[in-house]
Amino acid sequence: MLSAVLRVDSPQSGMILETLRPEAGRELPRTKVSVAGDGGSVTVSFEASDSTAMRAALNSYLGCIKITEDISKITGE
């Protein structure tokens, strides 16, 4: 089993956390994801049965984080 931990330090950490929580609740094939927030950071933990599943999960969550930060910049939040 592969594992990875992604920590995001961002002024938008609260918004990122709220965006990722529903995603972590979804079942992904061959992957388990948990999300936690701590003040100004968000920690996303991944476990995957193979490298393809890990890459897909990381890409998905990184994409969500990028979109959340882009929207925050546009709206000024």
HTML snippet that shows the backbone in 3Dmol.js (N, CA, C, O; Angstrom):
<script src="https://3Dmol.org/build/3Dmol-min.js"></script>
<div id="view" style="width:600px;height:400px;position:relative"></div>
<script>
const pdb = `
ATOM      1  N   MET A   1       0.844  -1.171   0.000  1.00  0.00           N
ATOM      2  CA  MET A   1       0.000   0.000   0.000  1.00  0.00           C
ATOM      3  C   MET A   1       0.893   1.239   0.000  1.00  0.00           C
ATOM      4  O   MET A   1       1.856   1.308   0.764  1.00  0.00           O
ATOM      5  N   LEU A   2       0.587   2.195  -0.831  1.00  0.00           N
ATOM      6  CA  LEU A   2       1.313   3.466  -0.905  1.00  0.00           C
ATOM      7  C   LEU A   2       0.620   4.493  -0.025  1.00  0.00           C
ATOM      8  O   LEU A   2      -0.595   4.441   0.162  1.00  0.00           O
ATOM      9  N   SER A   3       1.399   5.430   0.516  1.00  0.00           N
ATOM     10  CA  SER A   3       0.795   6.512   1.305  1.00  0.00           C
ATOM     11  C   SER A   3       1.506   7.819   1.003  1.00  0.00           C
ATOM     12  O   SER A   3       2.687   7.849   0.655  1.00  0.00           O
ATOM     13  N   ALA A   4       0.746   8.902   1.148  1.00  0.00           N
ATOM     14  CA  ALA A   4       1.293  10.247   0.935  1.00  0.00           C
ATOM     15  C   ALA A   4       0.527  11.205   1.831  1.00  0.00           C
ATOM     16  O   ALA A   4      -0.651  10.994   2.120  1.00  0.00           O
ATOM     17  N   VAL A   5       1.205  12.260   2.269  1.00  0.00           N
ATOM     18  CA  VAL A   5       0.576  13.310   3.066  1.00  0.00           C
ATOM     19  C   VAL A   5       0.868  14.639   2.383  1.00  0.00           C
ATOM     20  O   VAL A   5       2.018  14.972   2.098  1.00  0.00           O
ATOM     21  N   LEU A   6      -0.192  15.384   2.127  1.00  0.00           N
ATOM     22  CA  LEU A   6      -0.088  16.693   1.494  1.00  0.00           C
ATOM     23  C   LEU A   6      -0.519  17.736   2.506  1.00  0.00           C
ATOM     24  O   LEU A   6      -1.634  17.675   3.025  1.00  0.00           O
ATOM     25  N   ARG A   7       0.352  18.693   2.793  1.00  0.00           N
ATOM     26  CA  ARG A   7       0.015  19.782   3.716  1.00  0.00           C
ATOM     27  C   ARG A   7      -0.005  21.079   2.926  1.00  0.00           C
ATOM     28  O   ARG A   7       0.950  21.413   2.226  1.00  0.00           O
ATOM     29  N   VAL A   8      -1.109  21.804   3.052  1.00  0.00           N
ATOM     30  CA  VAL A   8      -1.277  23.068   2.348  1.00  0.00           C
ATOM     31  C   VAL A   8      -1.362  24.181   3.388  1.00  0.00           C
ATOM     32  O   VAL A   8      -2.287  24.208   4.200  1.00  0.00           O
ATOM     33  N   ASP A   9      -0.398  25.096   3.361  1.00  0.00           N
ATOM     34  CA  ASP A   9      -0.431  26.288   4.209  1.00  0.00           C
ATOM     35  C   ASP A   9      -0.929  27.431   3.350  1.00  0.00           C
ATOM     36  O   ASP A   9      -0.266  27.832   2.393  1.00  0.00           O
ATOM     37  N   SER A  10      -2.099  27.957   3.690  1.00  0.00           N
ATOM     38  CA  SER A  10      -2.704  28.971   2.837  1.00  0.00           C
ATOM     39  C   SER A  10      -3.629  29.859   3.655  1.00  0.00           C
ATOM     40  O   SER A  10      -4.260  29.396   4.605  1.00  0.00           O
ATOM     41  N   PRO A  11      -3.712  31.140   3.288  1.00  0.00           N
ATOM     42  CA  PRO A  11      -4.697  32.012   3.938  1.00  0.00           C
ATOM     43  C   PRO A  11      -6.127  31.531   3.680  1.00  0.00           C
ATOM     44  O   PRO A  11      -7.044  31.873   4.426  1.00  0.00           O
ATOM     45  N   GLN A  12      -6.313  30.741   2.627  1.00  0.00           N
ATOM     46  CA  GLN A  12      -7.634  30.215   2.278  1.00  0.00           C
ATOM     47  C   GLN A  12      -7.842  28.810   2.834  1.00  0.00           C
ATOM     48  O   GLN A  12      -8.674  28.068   2.311  1.00  0.00           O
ATOM     49  N   SER A  13      -7.114  28.425   3.873  1.00  0.00           N
ATOM     50  CA  SER A  13      -7.176  27.048   4.364  1.00  0.00           C
ATOM     51  C   SER A  13      -8.581  26.645   4.801  1.00  0.00           C
ATOM     52  O   SER A  13      -8.980  25.498   4.600  1.00  0.00           O
ATOM     53  N   GLY A  14      -9.333  27.564   5.391  1.00  0.00           N
ATOM     54  CA  GLY A  14     -10.698  27.250   5.794  1.00  0.00           C
ATOM     55  C   GLY A  14     -11.573  26.906   4.604  1.00  0.00           C
ATOM     56  O   GLY A  14     -12.346  25.948   4.643  1.00  0.00           O
ATOM     57  N   MET A  15     -11.447  27.690   3.550  1.00  0.00           N
ATOM     58  CA  MET A  15     -12.219  27.445   2.336  1.00  0.00           C
ATOM     59  C   MET A  15     -11.768  26.139   1.665  1.00  0.00           C
ATOM     60  O   MET A  15     -12.594  25.376   1.165  1.00  0.00           O
ATOM     61  N   ILE A  16     -10.478  25.894   1.659  1.00  0.00           N
ATOM     62  CA  ILE A  16      -9.947  24.660   1.074  1.00  0.00           C
ATOM     63  C   ILE A  16     -10.466  23.452   1.850  1.00  0.00           C
ATOM     64  O   ILE A  16     -10.881  22.459   1.252  1.00  0.00           O
ATOM     65  N   LEU A  17     -10.444  23.536   3.166  1.00  0.00           N
ATOM     66  CA  LEU A  17     -10.936  22.445   4.003  1.00  0.00           C
ATOM     67  C   LEU A  17     -12.396  22.146   3.702  1.00  0.00           C
ATOM     68  O   LEU A  17     -12.770  20.984   3.540  1.00  0.00           O
ATOM     69  N   GLU A  18     -13.219  23.174   3.627  1.00  0.00           N
ATOM     70  CA  GLU A  18     -14.647  22.974   3.342  1.00  0.00           C
ATOM     71  C   GLU A  18     -14.880  22.418   1.942  1.00  0.00           C
ATOM     72  O   GLU A  18     -15.843  21.685   1.718  1.00  0.00           O
ATOM     73  N   THR A  19     -14.011  22.760   1.005  1.00  0.00           N
ATOM     74  CA  THR A  19     -14.125  22.227  -0.354  1.00  0.00           C
ATOM     75  C   THR A  19     -13.736  20.756  -0.408  1.00  0.00           C
ATOM     76  O   THR A  19     -14.366  19.974  -1.120  1.00  0.00           O
ATOM     77  N   LEU A  20     -12.705  20.374   0.336  1.00  0.00           N
ATOM     78  CA  LEU A  20     -12.195  19.010   0.259  1.00  0.00           C
ATOM     79  C   LEU A  20     -12.967  18.000   1.108  1.00  0.00           C
ATOM     80  O   LEU A  20     -12.966  16.810   0.792  1.00  0.00           O
ATOM     81  N   ARG A  21     -13.618  18.445   2.168  1.00  0.00           N
ATOM     82  CA  ARG A  21     -14.336  17.502   3.042  1.00  0.00           C
ATOM     83  C   ARG A  21     -15.341  16.635   2.291  1.00  0.00           C
ATOM     84  O   ARG A  21     -15.327  15.417   2.467  1.00  0.00           O
ATOM     85  N   PRO A  22     -16.217  17.208   1.458  1.00  0.00           N
ATOM     86  CA  PRO A  22     -17.149  16.335   0.728  1.00  0.00           C
ATOM     87  C   PRO A  22     -16.431  15.365  -0.218  1.00  0.00           C
ATOM     88  O   PRO A  22     -16.882  14.238  -0.422  1.00  0.00           O
ATOM     89  N   GLU A  23     -15.318  15.811  -0.787  1.00  0.00           N
ATOM     90  CA  GLU A  23     -14.552  14.939  -1.684  1.00  0.00           C
ATOM     91  C   GLU A  23     -13.980  13.746  -0.917  1.00  0.00           C
ATOM     92  O   GLU A  23     -13.960  12.627  -1.430  1.00  0.00           O
ATOM     93  N   ALA A  24     -13.519  13.984   0.302  1.00  0.00           N
ATOM     94  CA  ALA A  24     -12.946  12.904   1.106  1.00  0.00           C
ATOM     95  C   ALA A  24     -14.011  11.882   1.491  1.00  0.00           C
ATOM     96  O   ALA A  24     -13.690  10.722   1.754  1.00  0.00           O
ATOM     97  N   GLY A  25     -15.259  12.297   1.526  1.00  0.00           N
ATOM     98  CA  GLY A  25     -16.346  11.388   1.847  1.00  0.00           C
ATOM     99  C   GLY A  25     -16.721  10.453   0.707  1.00  0.00           C
ATOM    100  O   GLY A  25     -17.368   9.428   0.923  1.00  0.00           O
ATOM    101  N   ARG A  26     -16.317  10.806  -0.498  1.00  0.00           N
ATOM    102  CA  ARG A  26     -16.613   9.954  -1.662  1.00  0.00           C
ATOM    103  C   ARG A  26     -15.673   8.757  -1.683  1.00  0.00           C
ATOM    104  O   ARG A  26     -14.522   8.837  -1.254  1.00  0.00           O
ATOM    105  N   GLU A  27     -16.184   7.663  -2.186  1.00  0.00           N
ATOM    106  CA  GLU A  27     -15.332   6.486  -2.341  1.00  0.00           C
ATOM    107  C   GLU A  27     -14.615   6.556  -3.677  1.00  0.00           C
ATOM    108  O   GLU A  27     -15.236   6.740  -4.724  1.00  0.00           O
ATOM    109  N   LEU A  28     -13.305   6.409  -3.625  1.00  0.00           N
ATOM    110  CA  LEU A  28     -12.490   6.338  -4.830  1.00  0.00           C
ATOM    111  C   LEU A  28     -11.965   4.919  -4.960  1.00  0.00           C
ATOM    112  O   LEU A  28     -11.569   4.320  -3.960  1.00  0.00           O
ATOM    113  N   PRO A  29     -11.952   4.372  -6.157  1.00  0.00           N
ATOM    114  CA  PRO A  29     -11.445   3.014  -6.327  1.00  0.00           C
ATOM    115  C   PRO A  29      -9.990   2.895  -5.863  1.00  0.00           C
ATOM    116  O   PRO A  29      -9.136   3.682  -6.272  1.00  0.00           O
ATOM    117  N   ARG A  30      -9.721   1.924  -5.023  1.00  0.00           N
ATOM    118  CA  ARG A  30      -8.368   1.580  -4.583  1.00  0.00           C
ATOM    119  C   ARG A  30      -7.687   2.682  -3.778  1.00  0.00           C
ATOM    120  O   ARG A  30      -6.470   2.651  -3.599  1.00  0.00           O
ATOM    121  N   THR A  31      -8.467   3.669  -3.283  1.00  0.00           N
ATOM    122  CA  THR A  31      -7.868   4.813  -2.592  1.00  0.00           C
ATOM    123  C   THR A  31      -8.682   5.187  -1.358  1.00  0.00           C
ATOM    124  O   THR A  31      -9.911   5.123  -1.362  1.00  0.00           O
ATOM    125  N   LYS A  32      -7.970   5.578  -0.305  1.00  0.00           N
ATOM    126  CA  LYS A  32      -8.600   6.076   0.918  1.00  0.00           C
ATOM    127  C   LYS A  32      -7.989   7.439   1.217  1.00  0.00           C
ATOM    128  O   LYS A  32      -6.767   7.589   1.218  1.00  0.00           O
ATOM    129  N   VAL A  33      -8.847   8.441   1.472  1.00  0.00           N
ATOM    130  CA  VAL A  33      -8.371   9.811   1.685  1.00  0.00           C
ATOM    131  C   VAL A  33      -9.005  10.367   2.950  1.00  0.00           C
ATOM    132  O   VAL A  33     -10.191  10.150   3.202  1.00  0.00           O
ATOM    133  N   SER A  34      -8.216  11.083   3.747  1.00  0.00           N
ATOM    134  CA  SER A  34      -8.754  11.798   4.910  1.00  0.00           C
ATOM    135  C   SER A  34      -8.233  13.232   4.881  1.00  0.00           C
ATOM    136  O   SER A  34      -7.123  13.501   4.422  1.00  0.00           O
ATOM    137  N   VAL A  35      -9.068  14.148   5.387  1.00  0.00           N
ATOM    138  CA  VAL A  35      -8.756  15.573   5.364  1.00  0.00           C
ATOM    139  C   VAL A  35      -8.900  16.119   6.777  1.00  0.00           C
ATOM    140  O   VAL A  35      -9.863  15.806   7.476  1.00  0.00           O
ATOM    141  N   ALA A  36      -7.928  16.943   7.197  1.00  0.00           N
ATOM    142  CA  ALA A  36      -7.981  17.577   8.509  1.00  0.00           C
ATOM    143  C   ALA A  36      -7.467  19.004   8.401  1.00  0.00           C
ATOM    144  O   ALA A  36      -6.601  19.306   7.579  1.00  0.00           O
ATOM    145  N   GLY A  37      -8.005  19.872   9.235  1.00  0.00           N
ATOM    146  CA  GLY A  37      -7.568  21.265   9.251  1.00  0.00           C
ATOM    147  C   GLY A  37      -7.003  21.635  10.599  1.00  0.00           C
ATOM    148  O   GLY A  37      -7.434  21.126  11.634  1.00  0.00           O
ATOM    149  N   ASP A  38      -6.024  22.536  10.575  1.00  0.00           N
ATOM    150  CA  ASP A  38      -5.391  22.984  11.811  1.00  0.00           C
ATOM    151  C   ASP A  38      -4.968  24.437  11.639  1.00  0.00           C
ATOM    152  O   ASP A  38      -3.884  24.715  11.126  1.00  0.00           O
ATOM    153  N   GLY A  39      -5.805  25.343  12.060  1.00  0.00           N
ATOM    154  CA  GLY A  39      -5.471  26.757  11.945  1.00  0.00           C
ATOM    155  C   GLY A  39      -5.293  27.195  10.517  1.00  0.00           C
ATOM    156  O   GLY A  39      -6.268  27.262   9.768  1.00  0.00           O
ATOM    157  N   GLY A  40      -4.076  27.495  10.116  1.00  0.00           N
ATOM    158  CA  GLY A  40      -3.805  28.004   8.780  1.00  0.00           C
ATOM    159  C   GLY A  40      -3.352  26.955   7.796  1.00  0.00           C
ATOM    160  O   GLY A  40      -2.787  27.286   6.754  1.00  0.00           O
ATOM    161  N   SER A  41      -3.594  25.675   8.111  1.00  0.00           N
ATOM    162  CA  SER A  41      -3.157  24.637   7.170  1.00  0.00           C
ATOM    163  C   SER A  41      -4.206  23.534   7.047  1.00  0.00           C
ATOM    164  O   SER A  41      -5.059  23.350   7.916  1.00  0.00           O
ATOM    165  N   VAL A  42      -4.107  22.818   5.946  1.00  0.00           N
ATOM    166  CA  VAL A  42      -4.962  21.660   5.676  1.00  0.00           C
ATOM    167  C   VAL A  42      -4.040  20.482   5.376  1.00  0.00           C
ATOM    168  O   VAL A  42      -3.090  20.617   4.606  1.00  0.00           O
ATOM    169  N   THR A  43      -4.317  19.335   5.978  1.00  0.00           N
ATOM    170  CA  THR A  43      -3.537  18.136   5.745  1.00  0.00           C
ATOM    171  C   THR A  43      -4.432  17.090   5.088  1.00  0.00           C
ATOM    172  O   THR A  43      -5.506  16.764   5.593  1.00  0.00           O
ATOM    173  N   VAL A  44      -3.973  16.577   3.961  1.00  0.00           N
ATOM    174  CA  VAL A  44      -4.709  15.550   3.236  1.00  0.00           C
ATOM    175  C   VAL A  44      -3.830  14.305   3.216  1.00  0.00           C
ATOM    176  O   VAL A  44      -2.698  14.337   2.731  1.00  0.00           O
ATOM    177  N   SER A  45      -4.369  13.200   3.751  1.00  0.00           N
ATOM    178  CA  SER A  45      -3.633  11.940   3.806  1.00  0.00           C
ATOM    179  C   SER A  45      -4.230  10.967   2.798  1.00  0.00           C
ATOM    180  O   SER A  45      -5.447  10.803   2.714  1.00  0.00           O
ATOM    181  N   PHE A  46      -3.361  10.332   2.044  1.00  0.00           N
ATOM    182  CA  PHE A  46      -3.772   9.408   0.980  1.00  0.00           C
ATOM    183  C   PHE A  46      -3.202   8.027   1.246  1.00  0.00           C
ATOM    184  O   PHE A  46      -2.060   7.892   1.684  1.00  0.00           O
ATOM    185  N   GLU A  47      -3.996   7.007   0.982  1.00  0.00           N
ATOM    186  CA  GLU A  47      -3.521   5.628   0.933  1.00  0.00           C
ATOM    187  C   GLU A  47      -4.077   5.033  -0.349  1.00  0.00           C
ATOM    188  O   GLU A  47      -5.270   5.158  -0.628  1.00  0.00           O
ATOM    189  N   ALA A  48      -3.232   4.395  -1.121  1.00  0.00           N
ATOM    190  CA  ALA A  48      -3.673   3.817  -2.394  1.00  0.00           C
ATOM    191  C   ALA A  48      -3.020   2.456  -2.584  1.00  0.00           C
ATOM    192  O   ALA A  48      -1.913   2.203  -2.110  1.00  0.00           O
ATOM    193  N   SER A  49      -3.734   1.589  -3.287  1.00  0.00           N
ATOM    194  CA  SER A  49      -3.229   0.233  -3.501  1.00  0.00           C
ATOM    195  C   SER A  49      -2.167   0.166  -4.591  1.00  0.00           C
ATOM    196  O   SER A  49      -1.402  -0.797  -4.649  1.00  0.00           O
ATOM    197  N   ASP A  50      -2.111   1.184  -5.461  1.00  0.00           N
ATOM    198  CA  ASP A  50      -1.113   1.183  -6.532  1.00  0.00           C
ATOM    199  C   ASP A  50      -0.808   2.613  -6.960  1.00  0.00           C
ATOM    200  O   ASP A  50      -1.510   3.553  -6.587  1.00  0.00           O
ATOM    201  N   SER A  51       0.247   2.758  -7.746  1.00  0.00           N
ATOM    202  CA  SER A  51       0.712   4.097  -8.127  1.00  0.00           C
ATOM    203  C   SER A  51      -0.282   4.814  -9.040  1.00  0.00           C
ATOM    204  O   SER A  51      -0.380   6.041  -8.992  1.00  0.00           O
ATOM    205  N   THR A  52      -1.007   4.088  -9.856  1.00  0.00           N
ATOM    206  CA  THR A  52      -1.988   4.724 -10.734  1.00  0.00           C
ATOM    207  C   THR A  52      -3.112   5.354  -9.924  1.00  0.00           C
ATOM    208  O   THR A  52      -3.522   6.481 -10.202  1.00  0.00           O
ATOM    209  N   ALA A  53      -3.611   4.636  -8.925  1.00  0.00           N
ATOM    210  CA  ALA A  53      -4.666   5.162  -8.054  1.00  0.00           C
ATOM    211  C   ALA A  53      -4.157   6.357  -7.253  1.00  0.00           C
ATOM    212  O   ALA A  53      -4.882   7.334  -7.068  1.00  0.00           O
ATOM    213  N   MET A  54      -2.906   6.283  -6.777  1.00  0.00           N
ATOM    214  CA  MET A  54      -2.326   7.394  -6.011  1.00  0.00           C
ATOM    215  C   MET A  54      -2.207   8.640  -6.884  1.00  0.00           C
ATOM    216  O   MET A  54      -2.570   9.738  -6.461  1.00  0.00           O
ATOM    217  N   ARG A  55      -1.703   8.470  -8.090  1.00  0.00           N
ATOM    218  CA  ARG A  55      -1.554   9.612  -8.998  1.00  0.00           C
ATOM    219  C   ARG A  55      -2.905  10.245  -9.300  1.00  0.00           C
ATOM    220  O   ARG A  55      -3.023  11.471  -9.307  1.00  0.00           O
ATOM    221  N   ALA A  56      -3.912   9.441  -9.546  1.00  0.00           N
ATOM    222  CA  ALA A  56      -5.243   9.960  -9.848  1.00  0.00           C
ATOM    223  C   ALA A  56      -5.814  10.738  -8.657  1.00  0.00           C
ATOM    224  O   ALA A  56      -6.393  11.810  -8.832  1.00  0.00           O
ATOM    225  N   ALA A  57      -5.649  10.201  -7.467  1.00  0.00           N
ATOM    226  CA  ALA A  57      -6.163  10.881  -6.270  1.00  0.00           C
ATOM    227  C   ALA A  57      -5.433  12.200  -6.031  1.00  0.00           C
ATOM    228  O   ALA A  57      -6.066  13.222  -5.766  1.00  0.00           O
ATOM    229  N   LEU A  58      -4.107  12.181  -6.124  1.00  0.00           N
ATOM    230  CA  LEU A  58      -3.330  13.410  -5.925  1.00  0.00           C
ATOM    231  C   LEU A  58      -3.715  14.474  -6.957  1.00  0.00           C
ATOM    232  O   LEU A  58      -3.916  15.636  -6.604  1.00  0.00           O
ATOM    233  N   ASN A  59      -3.817  14.084  -8.215  1.00  0.00           N
ATOM    234  CA  ASN A  59      -4.211  15.040  -9.256  1.00  0.00           C
ATOM    235  C   ASN A  59      -5.590  15.629  -8.984  1.00  0.00           C
ATOM    236  O   ASN A  59      -5.802  16.830  -9.152  1.00  0.00           O
ATOM    237  N   SER A  60      -6.517  14.789  -8.569  1.00  0.00           N
ATOM    238  CA  SER A  60      -7.869  15.250  -8.288  1.00  0.00           C
ATOM    239  C   SER A  60      -7.893  16.281  -7.156  1.00  0.00           C
ATOM    240  O   SER A  60      -8.510  17.339  -7.285  1.00  0.00           O
ATOM    241  N   TYR A  61      -7.219  15.966  -6.052  1.00  0.00           N
ATOM    242  CA  TYR A  61      -7.226  16.873  -4.904  1.00  0.00           C
ATOM    243  C   TYR A  61      -6.424  18.146  -5.168  1.00  0.00           C
ATOM    244  O   TYR A  61      -6.831  19.231  -4.753  1.00  0.00           O
ATOM    245  N   LEU A  62      -5.292  18.021  -5.854  1.00  0.00           N
ATOM    246  CA  LEU A  62      -4.523  19.218  -6.202  1.00  0.00           C
ATOM    247  C   LEU A  62      -5.324  20.137  -7.126  1.00  0.00           C
ATOM    248  O   LEU A  62      -5.250  21.360  -7.009  1.00  0.00           O
ATOM    249  N   GLY A  63      -6.085  19.546  -8.038  1.00  0.00           N
ATOM    250  CA  GLY A  63      -6.951  20.340  -8.914  1.00  0.00           C
ATOM    251  C   GLY A  63      -8.009  21.088  -8.125  1.00  0.00           C
ATOM    252  O   GLY A  63      -8.263  22.263  -8.389  1.00  0.00           O
ATOM    253  N   CYS A  64      -8.634  20.417  -7.151  1.00  0.00           N
ATOM    254  CA  CYS A  64      -9.643  21.079  -6.304  1.00  0.00           C
ATOM    255  C   CYS A  64      -9.029  22.233  -5.514  1.00  0.00           C
ATOM    256  O   CYS A  64      -9.632  23.299  -5.389  1.00  0.00           O
ATOM    257  N   ILE A  65      -7.827  22.015  -4.984  1.00  0.00           N
ATOM    258  CA  ILE A  65      -7.152  23.071  -4.219  1.00  0.00           C
ATOM    259  C   ILE A  65      -6.848  24.265  -5.117  1.00  0.00           C
ATOM    260  O   ILE A  65      -7.075  25.409  -4.723  1.00  0.00           O
ATOM    261  N   LYS A  66      -6.341  24.012  -6.309  1.00  0.00           N
ATOM    262  CA  LYS A  66      -6.016  25.088  -7.259  1.00  0.00           C
ATOM    263  C   LYS A  66      -7.261  25.888  -7.624  1.00  0.00           C
ATOM    264  O   LYS A  66      -7.229  27.119  -7.628  1.00  0.00           O
ATOM    265  N   ILE A  67      -8.346  25.203  -7.927  1.00  0.00           N
ATOM    266  CA  ILE A  67      -9.587  25.893  -8.286  1.00  0.00           C
ATOM    267  C   ILE A  67     -10.095  26.717  -7.120  1.00  0.00           C
ATOM    268  O   ILE A  67     -10.545  27.845  -7.318  1.00  0.00           O
ATOM    269  N   THR A  68     -10.033  26.183  -5.909  1.00  0.00           N
ATOM    270  CA  THR A  68     -10.483  26.924  -4.722  1.00  0.00           C
ATOM    271  C   THR A  68      -9.665  28.189  -4.528  1.00  0.00           C
ATOM    272  O   THR A  68     -10.224  29.248  -4.245  1.00  0.00           O
ATOM    273  N   GLU A  69      -8.352  28.095  -4.675  1.00  0.00           N
ATOM    274  CA  GLU A  69      -7.506  29.282  -4.523  1.00  0.00           C
ATOM    275  C   GLU A  69      -7.758  30.300  -5.636  1.00  0.00           C
ATOM    276  O   GLU A  69      -7.766  31.504  -5.382  1.00  0.00           O
ATOM    277  N   ASP A  70      -7.963  29.824  -6.866  1.00  0.00           N
ATOM    278  CA  ASP A  70      -8.260  30.728  -7.981  1.00  0.00           C
ATOM    279  C   ASP A  70      -9.577  31.475  -7.746  1.00  0.00           C
ATOM    280  O   ASP A  70      -9.654  32.683  -7.969  1.00  0.00           O
ATOM    281  N   ILE A  71     -10.597  30.767  -7.302  1.00  0.00           N
ATOM    282  CA  ILE A  71     -11.901  31.403  -7.029  1.00  0.00           C
ATOM    283  C   ILE A  71     -11.768  32.422  -5.906  1.00  0.00           C
ATOM    284  O   ILE A  71     -12.365  33.498  -5.956  1.00  0.00           O
ATOM    285  N   SER A  72     -10.985  32.075  -4.896  1.00  0.00           N
ATOM    286  CA  SER A  72     -10.776  32.991  -3.773  1.00  0.00           C
ATOM    287  C   SER A  72     -10.106  34.285  -4.241  1.00  0.00           C
ATOM    288  O   SER A  72     -10.467  35.370  -3.785  1.00  0.00           O
ATOM    289  N   LYS A  73      -9.138  34.176  -5.144  1.00  0.00           N
ATOM    290  CA  LYS A  73      -8.470  35.372  -5.680  1.00  0.00           C
ATOM    291  C   LYS A  73      -9.441  36.231  -6.482  1.00  0.00           C
ATOM    292  O   LYS A  73      -9.413  37.459  -6.394  1.00  0.00           O
ATOM    293  N   ILE A  74     -10.299  35.581  -7.263  1.00  0.00           N
ATOM    294  CA  ILE A  74     -11.250  36.324  -8.095  1.00  0.00           C
ATOM    295  C   ILE A  74     -12.288  37.037  -7.238  1.00  0.00           C
ATOM    296  O   ILE A  74     -12.626  38.193  -7.493  1.00  0.00           O
ATOM    297  N   THR A  75     -12.796  36.336  -6.211  1.00  0.00           N
ATOM    298  CA  THR A  75     -13.851  36.922  -5.371  1.00  0.00           C
ATOM    299  C   THR A  75     -13.302  37.819  -4.272  1.00  0.00           C
ATOM    300  O   THR A  75     -14.045  38.584  -3.658  1.00  0.00           O
ATOM    301  N   GLY A  76     -11.982  37.720  -4.024  1.00  0.00           N
ATOM    302  CA  GLY A  76     -11.378  38.566  -2.997  1.00  0.00           C
ATOM    303  C   GLY A  76     -11.617  38.072  -1.585  1.00  0.00           C
ATOM    304  O   GLY A  76     -11.488  38.843  -0.634  1.00  0.00           O
ATOM    305  N   GLU A  77     -11.959  36.819  -1.429  1.00  0.00           N
ATOM    306  CA  GLU A  77     -12.190  36.264  -0.080  1.00  0.00           C
ATOM    307  C   GLU A  77     -10.931  35.752   0.527  1.00  0.00           C
ATOM    308  O   GLU A  77     -10.947  35.255   1.653  1.00  0.00           O
TER     309      GLU A  77
END
`;
const viewer = $3Dmol.createViewer("view");
viewer.addModel(pdb, "pdb");
viewer.setStyle({}, {cartoon: {color: "spectrum"}});
viewer.zoomTo();
viewer.render();
</script>
